[in-house]
Amino acid sequence: MGSVPHVPARPPLPASAVKVEFSGKRGDFFRLVRNGTGLELITFGFYRFWLATDIRHHLWSHISIEGDAPEYTGRGRELLIGFLFAMAILLPIYLAYFLIGIEAERYKAFASFPLVLFFYLFGQFAIYRARRYRLTRTVWRGVRFWMDGSGWAYAVRAAGWALLVAVTFGAVLPWREAALERYKMRHCHYGDLQGSFEGRGSELFKRGWKLWLAALSPLIAGLAIAIVNAGHKMTSAESRVLGLVMLIWMIALPFIYGAFKAIEWRWWISGIRFGEVSFESDLASGALYGLYWKMIGWYVLISLAFGAYLVACVGLFVGFGDAAHIAARMQGKISVTVAMIFGYLAIILAMNIALRVYLLRDIWARAAGSTTVFRLEAADNVAAKGELADALGEGFANGLDVVGF
């Protein structure tokens, strides 16, 4: 028998670097969401599917990788049909559980835990399937991304990890994120390039453990005081200390959360692989502080404006006086009811615009702009593969209000 010739292993590709660029203008995005949110109001929310599609078109198309932008090919009609199918499944479940609950109340045996557990699992299933839908509607250089795997297998994993996160007060959250992302990424593909996730939970924990302790500071302070007192009543001095800790914690919370999200984004981006293609992020820990504070500022301003609007409505349609007389005169005032409904819708409209500008577009732009791609040439000769996924998963995500971008 002839000897099998030795074939040397292919040398690794050079670590060429390509910087990702984001060119979308803030004003264009603001007008898109302002007009789209207005149409949501007019259409009683049904325009949300077309608005989500327009937002993705905008965000995808303004990312440039070596001069090429990904294309989002999804359509609003697909999302609407998926949502209607999902509602046809979810509504009978809601109704059946409601009727079972009424009957069980007679025997004091009803508890909401099974419903919460079921819809948590369903929500995680929806998150997985919605990501699958978005990937199969994303095309770059003529090749489609796609995803396989089981949404229910992912949901069971997510539920198990959620229980561990709860009993450890969030200590194992980094390992949860790493485990779930590994499952998702190994089922993600770009053509015939399989994805993977190299980020480790220990890495994320090392970067964020101080933030975790800071987030738990009121609980830690309360436990410390309880241990010192050994079950005795808290003194006034200890109450003031605990109150001060709570005040400092409330002021620091946007910084804590903003820093954690920046660390998480950097860790997540740097862990993504498609074959030999890898990514790296240099997003600074303080890159998102301002966005969360701006969102808080807009929330306060919008709430104050809404309060002033309600006072003006009462003064215009009812008049002023003591609370009892105002409440009596408001009875049966259709004009007041209509004005309040309009005000509630307006505040939701304004909040949605702010959320989409600051916590969607701006975070997307900063995360994308911080990214560098290495060994992109490994994707030059990728063969197309994979099939389109239906929008049912995204329909469930919409119905359960867990849809993302």
Secondary structure, DSSP 8 states (H G I E B T S, - for coil): ----------------EEEEEE---HHHHHHHHHHHHHHHHHTTTTTHHHHHHHHHHHHHHTEEETTB--EE---HHHHHHHHHHHHHHHHHHHHHHHHHHHHHHTTT---SHHHHHHHHHHHHHHHHHHHHHHHHTEEETTEEEEE-S-HHHHHHHHHHHHHHHHHTTTTTHHHHHHHHHHHHHHTEEETTEEEEE---HHHHHHHHHHHHHHHTHHHHHHHHHHHHHTTS---HHHHHHHHHHHHHHHHHHHHHHHHHHHHHHHHHHHHEEETTEEEEE---TTTTHHHHHHHHHHHHHHHHHHHHHHHHHHHHHT--S-HHHHHHHHTT-HHHHHHHHHHHHHHHHHHHHHHHIIIIIIHHHHHHHTEEEE-GGGGTT---------SHHHHHHHHTT----
